[in-house]
Amino acid sequence: RCTSMDMEQSELVIPRQLLCCKLCDEEFTKPCYLPCLHTFCQKCIDEHRINSTDDDGYFPCPTCMTEVGLEEEHGGQGNLPENILARRLSVPTIDPIKRETLCFYCKNAGNFVEGKTHCVNCDEFLCTSCTNSHTAQEEFADHQLQSEEDYNASLEKSSSTTTQGQVLTVCCEAYDPLDIGAMFCVECDISVCADCHVNKHAEHRCAELMTIAQHFETKIKEPLKELDNDSEEISEFLVNLDSTEQTILEQKDSLKQNVRDRTKQLCSLIKDYQKLLLDDIERRFDDQLEEIKTRRLDLEMHLEAIRGVKDFTNNLITYGSYEEKVHLRKKVGYRIRELCEESLGTDPIQIHSVRLMEPNVTVDTICDMFGTISTEEQSVGTNAGDTKENPPTSQHFQRYHSFGDSGHGSDSMENAENVETEPELVEIFGKTHGDLHRQDSKQSGSDSDMLSSSNSSDKIKNVKFREQVEQNEFQNENVFNLENPKREVVLPAPIQKECIKGIGINEKGDIIVGTTTTIHVLEKRGIVRGQIPLENGWNIHSVASDGKVSMTVPRGDNRFKVRVLRNDGTGHILSDFNVESFGLNFVTADKSGTLIITSNRYAQIHKSHGKAAKSGGNIAFYGSDGYLLRRITNEDFHANLLEKPQMVVVDEKRSRTYVADPGSHKVIALNADGGLAFEYGNIEGQEEIYQGPDLISIDKYGNVIITDKREGRIDILGHKGNLKKSFYTDDIPRFVGATPDKLLVTAMPDGNMKFYEYLS
C-alpha cells in the first residue's frame, strides 16, 4: 500500500534548505527539532542551548526566538526529539537491485522461461512445471516457496527497514505493514498486526495507516490556510511599518532642522532652551520608534514561527511517509493550534504627528519665539502621510518641562537634569484629554514654561497637572454603561453544575475555573483544555484573578496546610507549607512563591498570658520556607485602613500588591517594602463610593480593576491611584478581570462570560 507513494516521493527533488542546519549551514548530523518545529543538528543546538539558557532553564529558538524549556517539555529528560523526516531524507532510500526472474532449471537447459515462483531456500526462480518437480523431490520437500509479488514486497520492506529504521511502535515481531490485516490503533498509538488487532485491540479505534495519514493531510490544510492569511497580513503590516518609520524619521529630521534654523535668531540665553526642545523631540520620536522596533521584532518572530510550522508541515505532507505523518500529527496540530490562537499583534499602532508650534514673537514673550512640540495620534495603515498639519496658533501649546525661578541660563541648565522627575504637564487648550474649554488668551495665553521667572512669570500659575485634569474629566464624561460585548463565552454545562469557587484569567488568556472537586483549564473560546482533580482532603479556598488557585487543609487550632498552584494550567505547585493564622480571608502567592494571606485577626505576644489573637485587619507575607516575613497592620499606617481585607492581586512588573477591603470600603496599594503607595475609596465626611469593594484585578498595563457587586460598579484606576473610567452593569458579576488582548471580562452566575472593549 505504501509502494506507489514512496516511488512518487523518491522522484521529487529535495530542497537543500530542508537538509541543512540553519546554525552551521551544513547537512544535518543527527537532526532534532524544537517545540516550534525548527530543526537543527544535535551538536549545534546543544552549543546554542549552553550559551543561551537563562536562570529559569529556558533558551530561545535561534530562528523565531520561541522560548524552550526542555525540563518541562520532555519530562525532565532534557533531550530533543529526532526529526525522523530530515534524517530519512538526508540518507535517501536505495532501490533494491532487480534480479532477472527466468526459471533456473530451464535456463540451464537452454530454454528461457519466465519464473513464477521463488524458492526462499535456494534463492532461485522456478516456472510452474519446475516448481512441481522441485517440491516432489524428497531433499527439497521442506523448502519454502513464495510468489514473485511476495518476493518483491519482502525485498522492498527489507530495504526500507535498513535505511530509515522503525518510525512507529509495532505490536510484535509478526507485524507486517504490507499485510492486508495490519492496522494502526489510534487509542494506543501503535501499529498492530491482524492477530493483535483481533485479540487485543478489537474494541479500540483502529484504521489503516494510509487512512489516518490521509485524514491528517485533509484536516491540517484548513488551519494551514489560516496561517497563510496571518502570514500575508503580517507581511503587509511590516511594509506599512517601514513606510511609517521613514515618515517619522523625515519629520524628525525636518523638525530638528527647523529648530536649529530658528536658534540662529535667538540670543545665547535662548540656546539653552533649544537644547531642551531638541531633547524633547528625541524623547517623543524615540518612544515611537522604540514601539515600532518592538512591534517589528514581535511580528518578525511570529512570522518566522509561522513559516517554520508551514515549512515543516508542507515538507511532512510532501516528503513524509504515512508513518512519519501519523507520528508527528499531534505535535504539528498542537503547534498550529497554538499559533492560530495567538494574537497576531497587528493592531494599529497609534503614532503621534509631532510639530513645532510657532507663536507670534514679541519682546515680552521671548521664550515663545521657539514654539513647543505638539503631538497628534495617528494609526499605521490609515494613510498617515495624507494628514495635514493644522496651522500653528499662539493659543495651542503643550509644555512638558518646568524650570527653576532663576533668571539665568546656567540655573536652567542645572535643573534640566531633573526634568524627568517633574510632574508631566498636559495641554490646556485643544482636545488631547477631552473637550476642555478654551480660556481667554489674555488670562493664560500660552500657559508655557518660562526659562526664567522674569519672563511672563504669571502665566505659569495656570498650568494644570495631569492628575488634576484626569480627575476633572472623569467627573464629567468618563462614566459608561457596560453593554454591547465584543464576544460571549458560556462555560460548559458540567462546570456550571458544580459549585464554582472562583475564576481567573492567566497571562495567556486561559480561563481557570476552580470547583469543589476539580480545577478546569479552558482556552479563551471556552473549550476545555485540561482538568486537575483535587487530592483527597484538599479544598479550594481562593482563586486569584490571575488564575492562581489556593487550597487548604485544617491542621488544628489556627493551623493550616496551604498550597498554591501555578496559573499555567499544569497543576505545578508554587507554594506548599504549614502556616499559623487566626483565620484566612484570602490566600494567594507571587511568582517567587511568597505566600500572601489576609485576615481579620493576628497573633500578639503578651508577657502575662502568652500568645493571643488581636482584632484588626492585616496582611501577612510568608517566605518559601514557611516563616513569616512581614505582617502589615493599621499600626504601620497610623490610620484605620484595614478592617476586613479580602481579595489580593500582585503586580509583579511594578512590585505592587493591591488589597480590596470591604470593611473600610477602600482599595490599598502597597509597595515592595510594604509601604503605602495609595488608598482609594470612601472618605469620612464625603459621599460614599463603595459598599464593597468585592473584587480586584489588574491588566497588562498596570491598571487596577475594582468591582463593587452591590453598586454594580466597575472602576478602572491607574497604577498611581487616579480614576480613569467607571462602568455600571445591571448584573451581579462573579468575576471581573482583563485578558491579554485588552478586553474586560465579566463572568455571571449563569455561566455566561462577556468580553468588552474598555481602553478606547
C-alpha positions in Angstrom: 0.0 0.0 0.0 2.9 2.4 0.6 4.8 1.4 -2.6 3.2 3.9 -5.0 3.5 6.9 -2.7 7.1 6.1 -1.8 8.0 5.8 -5.5 6.5 9.2 -6.2 8.4 10.7 -3.3 11.7 9.2 -4.4 11.3 11.1 -7.7 10.9 14.5 -6.0 13.9 16.9 -5.8 14.5 17.6 -2.1 15.4 21.3 -1.5 18.8 21.9 0.1 17.4 24.0 2.9 15.4 21.1 4.1 18.6 19.1 4.6 20.7 21.9 6.1 21.1 23.2 9.6 20.4 26.9 9.9 23.2 27.3 12.5 26.1 25.6 10.7 24.7 25.8 7.2 25.8 22.2 6.6 23.9 19.0 6.0 22.2 17.6 9.2 24.0 15.4 11.5 21.5 13.8 14.0 18.7 16.3 13.2 16.4 17.2 16.1 13.5 19.7 16.3 12.3 22.2 18.9 8.7 22.6 20.1 8.4 25.4 17.5 9.2 22.7 14.8 12.5 24.3 13.7 15.2 21.7 13.0 18.9 21.8 13.8 21.9 19.5 14.3 22.0 18.0 17.7 25.5 19.3 18.3 24.6 22.8 17.0 21.5 23.2 19.2 23.3 21.8 22.2 26.0 24.5 21.9 23.3 27.2 21.4 21.5 25.9 24.5 24.6 26.0 26.7 25.3 29.6 25.7 21.7 30.9 25.8 19.9 29.2 28.7 18.7 31.7 31.3 18.4 31.2 35.1 14.9 29.7 34.7 16.1 27.0 32.3 14.8 28.5 29.1 16.6 29.2 25.9 15.3 30.9 22.7 14.9 29.2 19.3 17.7 30.6 17.1 15.2 31.3 14.3 11.9 32.5 15.8 13.0 33.2 19.4 10.3 31.0 20.9 11.3 30.1 24.5 12.1 26.4 25.0 12.2 24.7 28.4 13.5 21.2 28.0 12.8 20.2 31.6 9.1 20.9 31.2 8.7 19.9 27.6 10.3 16.5 27.8 9.6 15.3 31.3 12.9 16.3 32.8 15.0 14.4 30.3 16.4 17.4 28.6 16.6 15.7 25.2 15.1 17.0 22.0 13.2 14.6 19.7 14.8 13.5 16.5 13.4 14.8 13.2 12.8 11.4 11.5 11.8 13.1 8.3 15.0 15.1 7.9 17.0 12.0 9.0 15.4 9.8 6.3 15.7 12.5 3.5 19.4 13.0 4.5 20.0 9.3 3.8 17.7 8.5 0.9 16.4 5.0 0.3 18.3 3.0 -2.2 16.1 1.0 -4.6 16.6 -2.8 -4.3 18.5 -4.4 -7.2 16.1 -6.0 -9.6 17.0 -9.6 -10.5 16.0 -11.5 -13.6 13.2 -13.9 -13.0 14.0 -16.6 -15.5 13.5 -20.2 -14.4 16.8 -21.6 -13.0 16.4 -25.1 -14.4 15.0 -24.1 -17.8 17.8 -21.5 -18.3 20.4 -24.1 -17.6 18.8 -26.4 -20.2 18.9 -23.6 -22.8 15.3 -22.5 -22.5 14.4 -19.0 -21.4 11.1 -19.4 -19.5 9.8 -16.8 -17.0 9.8 -17.9 -13.4 6.6 -17.6 -11.4 7.7 -18.9 -8.0 10.7 -18.0 -5.8 12.4 -20.7 -3.6 13.5 -19.0 -0.4 16.0 -21.7 0.5 17.6 -21.9 -3.0 17.1 -18.2 -3.7 16.1 -19.1 -7.3 13.1 -18.5 -9.5 11.2 -21.5 -10.9 8.5 -21.9 -13.6 5.3 -23.8 -12.8 6.4 -27.2 -14.1 9.8 -27.0 -12.4 8.1 -25.9 -9.2 6.1 -29.1 -9.1 9.2 -31.2 -9.9 11.2 -29.3 -7.3 8.8 -29.9 -4.4 8.3 -33.5 -5.5 11.9 -34.3 -4.7 12.5 -35.5 -1.1 15.5 -33.4 -0.5 13.6 -30.2 -1.4 10.3 -31.1 0.1 10.8 -28.7 3.1 11.8 -25.7 1.0 9.7 -22.6 1.4 8.2 -21.1 -1.8 6.7 -17.6 -2.4 5.2 -15.8 -5.3 7.0 -13.2 -7.3 4.9 -10.4 -5.7 5.6 -11.6 -2.2 9.3 -11.7 -3.1 9.4 -8.1 -4.3 7.4 -6.9 -1.3 9.7 -8.5 1.2 12.7 -7.1 -0.7 11.3 -3.6 -0.5 10.4 -4.0 3.1 13.9 -5.1 4.0 15.5 -2.2 2.1 13.1 0.3 3.8 13.8 -1.1 7.3 17.6 -1.0 6.9 17.7 2.6 5.6 15.3 4.6 7.7 14.7 2.4 10.8 11.4 1.9 12.6 9.2 5.0 12.8 6.1 3.8 14.7 5.9 1.4 17.6 4.6 -2.0 16.5 2.7 -4.6 18.5 5.0 -7.6 17.9 7.6 -9.2 15.6 4.8 -10.6 13.4 3.7 -7.1 12.3 4.0 -6.6 8.5 2.9 -3.2 7.1 2.1 -4.9 3.8 -0.3 -7.4 5.4 -3.9 -6.6 4.4 -5.0 -7.1 8.1 -2.3 -4.7 9.5 -3.9 -1.6 11.3 -3.0 1.3 13.4 -4.6 1.7 16.9 -5.4 5.4 17.5 -6.1 4.9 21.2 -2.8 3.0 21.9 -0.8 4.9 19.2 0.7 1.6 17.9 0.8 -0.4 14.7 -0.9 -3.8 15.1 -0.9 -6.9 13.0 -4.1 -8.8 12.2 -3.9 -11.2 15.2 -3.2 -8.4 17.7 -6.0 -6.4 16.2 -8.5 -9.1 16.8 -7.1 -10.3 20.2 -6.1 -7.1 21.9 -7.4 -4.1 20.1 -10.8 -5.2 18.8 -12.7 -2.6 21.0 -10.3 0.2 20.1 -10.5 2.7 17.3 -8.3 1.2 14.6 -7.8 2.1 10.9 -5.4 1.6 8.1 -2.2 3.6 8.3 -2.8 5.2 4.9 -6.3 6.3 6.0 -5.0 8.0 9.2 -2.3 9.8 7.2 -4.7 11.0 4.5 -7.1 12.1 7.3 -4.3 14.2 8.8 -3.5 15.7 5.4 -7.1 16.7 4.9 -7.7 18.2 8.4 -4.4 20.1 8.5 -5.0 22.0 5.3 -7.6 24.4 6.7 -5.5 25.7 9.6 -2.6 26.0 7.2 -4.7 28.3 5.1 -5.4 30.4 8.2 -1.7 30.6 8.8 -1.2 31.7 5.2 -3.7 34.6 5.8 -1.9 35.5 9.0 1.4 35.5 7.3 0.1 37.7 4.5 -1.4 40.2 7.0 1.8 40.4 9.0 3.9 40.9 5.8 1.7 43.7 4.7 1.8 45.3 8.1 5.6 45.2 8.1 5.6 47.1 4.8 3.4 49.7 6.5 5.8 49.9 9.4 8.8 50.6 7.1 6.8 53.4 5.4 5.7 54.8 8.8 9.3 54.7 10.1 10.6 56.6 7.1 7.9 59.2 7.5 8.7 59.6 11.2 12.4 59.9 10.5 11.9 62.5 7.8 9.6 64.5 10.1 12.1 64.2 12.9 14.9 65.5 10.8 12.8 68.3 9.4 11.7 69.5 12.9 15.2 69.3 14.2 16.5 71.4 11.3 13.7 73.8 11.9 14.7 74.2 15.5 18.3 74.7 14.6 17.5 77.4 11.9 15.4 79.4 14.3 18.0 79.1 17.0 20.2 81.4 15.0 17.7 84.2 15.6 17.9 84.0 19.3 20.4 85.1 21.9 22.6 82.9 23.9 20.0 82.6 26.7 17.6 81.0 24.2 20.1 78.4 23.1 19.7 76.7 26.5 16.0 76.4 25.7 16.9 75.0 22.3 18.7 72.0 23.9 15.6 71.2 25.9 13.4 71.3 22.8 15.9 69.0 20.9 15.9 66.6 23.8 12.1 66.7 23.8 12.0 65.8 20.1 14.4 63.0 20.7 12.3 61.6 23.5 9.0 61.8 21.7 10.3 60.3 18.4 12.4 57.7 20.2 9.4 56.4 22.1 7.5 56.0 18.8 10.5 54.4 17.1 11.1 52.1 20.0 7.5 51.0 19.9 7.8 50.3 16.1 11.1 48.4 16.7 9.5 46.3 19.4 6.4 45.6 17.3 8.5 44.7 14.3 10.6 42.3 16.3 7.4 40.6 17.7 5.9 40.4 14.2 9.0 39.0 12.6 9.3 36.4 15.3 5.7 35.5 14.9 6.1 35.4 11.1 9.2 33.2 11.4 7.3 30.9 13.7 4.5 30.6 11.2 7.0 30.0 8.4 8.7 27.3 10.4 5.4 25.5 11.0 4.3 25.8 7.4 7.7 24.6 6.1 7.8 21.7 8.5 4.2 20.7 7.8 4.4 21.1 4.0 7.6 19.1 3.9 5.9 16.5 6.1 3.0 16.3 3.7 5.2 16.4 0.6 8.0 14.1 1.6 6.8 12.3 4.7 5.7 8.7 4.8 2.5 7.6 6.4 4.3 6.5 9.5 6.0 9.9 9.8 2.8 11.8 9.3 1.0 9.7 12.0 3.9 10.1 14.3 4.1 13.9 14.0 0.4 14.6 13.6 -0.2 15.6 17.3 2.8 17.8 17.6 2.1 19.6 14.3 -1.6 20.0 15.2 -0.9 21.3 18.6 1.7 23.8 17.4 -0.6 25.1 14.6 -3.5 25.5 17.0 -1.2 27.3 19.4 -0.2 29.8 16.6 -3.8 30.2 15.4 -4.9 31.1 18.9 -2.0 33.6 19.5 -2.7 37.2 18.9 -1.2 38.5 15.7 -0.1 41.8 17.1 -1.3 43.7 14.0 -3.4 46.1 15.9 -2.9 49.6 14.6 -0.1 51.5 16.2 -1.0 54.9 17.5 1.6 57.2 16.1 2.0 60.9 17.1 2.2 63.6 14.5 4.7 65.9 16.2 5.1 69.5 15.1 6.6 72.7 16.3 4.0 75.3 17.4 5.1 78.8 16.3 3.5 81.6 18.3 3.8 85.3 17.4 7.1 86.5 18.7 7.3 89.7 20.7 9.9 91.2 23.0 7.7 90.4 26.0 7.4 86.7 25.1 10.9 85.9 24.0 10.7 82.3 25.0 7.6 81.8 22.8 9.7 82.5 19.7 10.9 79.0 19.9 7.4 77.4 20.0 6.7 74.0 21.5 6.4 70.4 20.4 2.9 69.2 19.7 1.8 65.6 19.4 -1.2 64.2 17.4 -2.1 60.5 17.2 -2.4 58.5 14.0 -2.7 54.8 13.2 -0.3 52.9 11.0 -2.0 51.9 7.8 -4.6 54.7 7.7 -2.9 57.0 5.2 -0.7 58.7 7.8 1.1 60.6 5.0 -2.2 62.3 3.9 -2.7 64.0 7.3 -2.2 67.8 7.0 -0.8 69.8 9.9 -3.1 72.5 11.3 -1.6 75.9 11.1 0.1 76.8 14.4 -1.6 79.4 16.7 -0.4 81.1 19.8 -3.2 79.6 21.9 -2.3 75.9 21.4 0.7 74.9 23.4 1.9 71.8 25.2 4.6 72.1 27.9 6.4 69.1 29.4 9.2 70.8 31.4 9.2 73.0 34.4 12.2 75.3 35.2 13.7 77.0 38.2 12.9 80.5 39.2 16.4 81.8 38.5 16.7 84.4 35.7 20.0 83.0 34.5 20.5 80.4 31.8 23.0 78.5 33.9 20.4 77.8 36.5 18.0 76.4 33.9 20.6 74.0 32.6 21.4 72.7 36.0 17.7 72.0 36.6 17.4 70.3 33.2 18.9 67.1 34.7 15.8 66.8 36.9 13.3 67.2 34.1 12.3 63.5 34.1 11.3 63.7 37.8 9.0 66.6 37.4 5.2 66.1 37.1 4.1 65.8 33.5 2.1 68.8 32.2 -0.8 68.4 29.8 -2.2 70.6 27.0 -4.6 73.1 28.4 -6.2 74.0 25.1 -7.4 71.6 22.5 -8.7 68.0 22.7 -5.8 65.9 23.9 -7.7 65.0 27.1 -11.3 65.7 26.3 -13.3 68.8 25.4 -11.7 71.2 27.9 -13.0 74.8 27.2 -10.5 77.3 25.9 -9.8 80.2 28.2 -9.2 83.7 27.4 -5.7 84.1 25.9 -5.2 87.2 28.0 -5.5 85.2 31.1 -3.3 82.3 30.1 -2.4 82.8 26.5 0.4 80.3 26.3 0.4 78.6 29.7 4.0 77.7 28.8 7.1 77.1 30.8 9.4 80.1 31.1 13.1 79.9 31.0 13.2 82.5 33.9 10.7 83.9 36.3 11.2 87.4 34.8 9.6 86.3 31.5 5.8 86.2 32.0 6.0 84.5 35.4 2.3 85.0 36.0 1.4 82.7 33.1 2.8 79.5 34.7 0.3 79.8 37.6 -2.5 78.4 35.4 -0.7 75.2 34.3 -2.6 72.1 35.3 -1.0 68.8 36.1 -2.1 65.5 34.5 -3.6 64.1 37.7 -5.8 67.1 38.2 -7.0 67.2 34.6 -7.9 63.5 34.6 -9.9 63.8 37.8 -12.0 66.6 36.4 -12.5 64.9 33.1 -13.7 61.8 34.8 -16.3 63.7 36.8 -17.8 65.0 33.5 -17.6 62.2 30.9 -15.8 59.0 31.9 -18.8 57.1 33.2 -20.3 54.4 31.0 -22.8 51.6 31.0 -21.3 48.2 30.3 -23.1 47.0 27.2 -22.5 45.6 23.7 -19.9 42.9 24.5 -17.4 42.1 21.7 -17.9 38.3 22.3 -19.5 35.9 24.7 -18.5 32.5 26.1 -20.7 30.1 28.0 -19.0 27.8 30.5 -19.6 24.1 29.7 -22.7 22.6 31.4 -20.7 20.1 33.6 -18.8 23.0 35.1 -21.9 25.1 35.7 -23.5 22.1 37.6 -20.6 22.1 40.1 -20.1 24.7 42.8 -17.7 27.3 41.4 -15.2 28.5 44.0 -13.5 31.1 41.8 -12.5 32.2 38.3 -9.2 33.7 37.0 -7.5 34.5 33.7 -3.8 34.0 33.2 -1.3 35.9 31.1 -2.0 33.6 28.1 -5.8 34.3 28.2 -6.6 30.8 29.5 -9.7 30.7 31.9 -9.0 28.9 35.2 -12.2 27.7 37.0 -12.0 26.2 40.4 -14.9 24.0 41.7 -15.4 21.7 44.7 -13.7 18.7 43.1 -11.7 19.9 40.0 -9.7 22.7 38.5 -10.8 23.3 34.9 -8.5 25.0 32.3 -10.3 26.5 29.3 -8.8 28.3 26.4 -10.2 31.8 25.5 -13.2 30.4 23.5 -14.4 28.3 26.4 -13.1 24.9 25.1 -11.8 22.7 28.0 -8.1 22.1 27.6 -7.4 20.2 30.8 -8.7 19.2 34.2 -6.8 18.9 37.5 -8.7 16.8 40.1 -8.2 17.8 43.8 -6.4 15.4 46.1 -8.4 13.9 48.9 -8.7 16.2 51.9 -7.9 19.4 50.0 -10.4 22.2 49.4 -10.1 25.2 47.2 -10.0 28.3 49.4 -9.3 31.2 46.9 -8.8 31.7 43.2 -6.9 34.9 42.4 -7.9 37.0 39.4 -4.7 35.9 37.6 -5.6 32.2 37.9 -3.5 31.1 40.8 -5.6 28.5 42.8 -5.1 28.3 46.6 -6.0 25.2 48.6 -6.1 24.5 52.3 -6.3 21.6 54.8 -7.0 22.4 58.5 -4.3 21.1 60.8 -5.6 22.1 64.2 -6.4 25.3 66.0 -5.3 28.2 63.8 -3.0 26.0 61.8 -3.4 25.2 58.1 -1.7 23.3 55.4 -1.7 25.8 52.4 -0.9 25.1 48.8 -0.9 27.5 45.9 -0.8 26.2 42.3 0.7 28.0 39.3 -1.7 29.6 36.9 -0.3 27.9 33.8 -2.9 25.0 34.0 -0.2 22.4 34.7 -1.1 21.8 38.3 2.5 22.5 39.4 2.9 23.8 42.9 4.1 27.3 43.6 3.9 27.3 47.4 3.3 24.5 49.8 3.8 24.7 53.6 2.1 24.9 57.0 1.1 28.3 58.5 -0.4 29.6 61.7 -3.1 32.2 61.2 -6.2 33.4 63.1 -8.5 32.9 60.1 -7.9 33.1 56.3 -9.9 35.6 54.3 -7.9 35.2 51.1 -4.8 33.3 50.1 -2.5 33.8 47.1 1.2 34.0 46.2 3.5 35.9 43.9 5.7 34.3 41.2 8.6 33.8 43.6 6.4 31.7 45.9 5.9 34.3 48.7 2.6 33.4 50.3 0.1 36.3 51.0 -2.7 35.9 53.5 -5.3 38.4 54.6 -7.3 38.0 57.8 -9.3 40.0 60.4 -7.1 39.0 63.4 -3.5 38.2 64.1 -1.3 36.8 66.9 0.1 39.1 69.6 2.5 38.0 72.4 1.7 39.2 76.0 4.1 38.8 78.8 1.3 37.6 81.2 -0.7 35.1 79.2 1.4 34.4 76.1 0.1 34.4 72.5 -3.4 35.7 71.9 -5.4 37.0 68.9 -5.7 40.7 68.4 -8.6 42.1 66.3 -7.6 44.1 63.3 -7.3 43.6 59.6 -3.8 42.5 58.5 -1.8 41.3 55.5 0.8 38.6 56.2 3.7 37.6 53.8 5.3 34.2 54.3 8.6 33.1 52.6 9.2 29.9 50.7 10.4 28.3 53.9 7.0 29.0 55.6 8.3 31.6 58.1 6.6 35.0 58.5 8.5 37.7 56.6 6.2 40.7 57.3 2.8 41.5 58.7 1.2 44.8 57.8 -1.4 46.2 60.2 -3.0 49.6 60.8 -0.2 50.4 63.2 2.1 50.6 60.1 -0.1 53.2 58.5 -1.0 55.1 61.7 -4.6 55.0 60.3 -7.5 52.7 60.2 -7.1 51.4 56.6 -7.5 47.7 57.2 -10.7 46.3 58.8 -11.7 43.2 56.8 -9.1 42.8 54.0 -10.2 40.3 51.4 -9.1 39.8 47.8 -5.4 40.3 46.9 -3.7 40.8 43.5 0.0 41.1 42.8 1.5 43.3 40.0 4.9 41.6 39.6 6.1 44.1 37.0 5.7 47.1 39.2 6.3 45.4 42.5 2.8 46.3 43.8 0.3 44.5 45.9 -3.4 45.6 45.9 -5.9 44.6 48.5 -9.7 45.1 48.5 -11.1 45.8 51.9 -15.0 45.8 52.1 -14.7 46.6 55.8 -13.0 50.0 55.3 -14.5 50.3 51.8 -11.1 51.0 50.3 -8.5 49.6 48.0 -5.0 49.6 49.4 -1.9 49.7 47.2 1.4 48.5 48.8 5.0 49.0 47.6 7.6 46.2 47.5 8.8 47.3 51.0 5.2 47.2 52.4 4.8 51.0 52.4 1.5 52.6 51.3 1.5 53.6 47.7 -2.0 54.9 47.7 -5.5 54.3 49.0 -8.8 54.8 47.1 -12.3 54.5 48.3 -14.7 56.1 50.9 -13.6 59.1 52.8 -15.3 60.2 56.0 -17.5 63.2 55.5 -17.7 62.8 51.8 -20.1 60.9 49.5 -19.7 57.2 49.7 -18.1 55.4 46.6 -18.3 51.8 47.6 -20.4 49.4 49.6 -17.6 46.8 48.9 -15.3 46.6 47.1 -15.6 42.9 46.5 -13.3 42.0 43.5 -9.9 43.3 42.4 -7.7 42.5 39.4 -5.1 44.2 37.2 -4.5 44.3 33.4 -1.2 44.1 31.4 -0.8 47.9 31.6 -0.9 48.1 35.4 -4.5 49.4 35.6 -6.4 48.3 38.7 -9.9 46.9 38.1 -12.2 47.3 41.1 -15.6 45.8 41.3 -18.4 46.6 43.8 -21.1 44.0 43.3 -23.8 45.7 45.3 -23.3 49.0 43.5 -23.0 47.2 40.1 -19.9 49.3 39.6 -16.5 48.6 37.9 -13.8 51.2 38.3 -10.5 51.4 36.3 -7.7 53.0 38.3 -4.2 53.9 37.0 -1.2 52.5 38.9 -0.9 55.8 40.7 -4.4 55.7 42.1 -6.1 58.1 39.6 -9.6 57.1 38.5 -9.7 56.7 34.7 -13.1 55.2 33.9 -16.2 53.8 35.7 -18.6 51.2 34.3 -22.0 50.3 35.6 -23.8 47.0 35.0 -27.3 45.6 35.8 -25.9 42.1 36.6 -24.0 41.0 39.7 -20.7 39.5 38.3 -19.0 36.5 39.9 -15.6 37.5 38.4 -14.2 40.6 36.7 -10.8 40.8 35.0 -8.9 41.6 31.9 -7.5 39.4 29.0 -4.0 39.9 27.4 -5.8 41.1 24.2 -7.1 44.2 26.1 -10.7 43.1 26.8 -12.6 43.5 30.1 -14.2 40.2 31.2 -17.3 39.6 33.4 -18.4 36.2 34.5 -22.1 35.9 35.6 -23.7 33.3 37.9 -25.4 31.7 34.9 -22.0 30.7 33.5 -22.0 33.4 30.8 -18.8 35.3 30.3 -18.8 38.6 28.3 -15.8 40.4 26.9 -15.9 44.2 26.4 -13.6 46.8 25.0 -12.7 49.2 27.8 -9.5 51.0 26.9 -10.7 53.1 23.9 
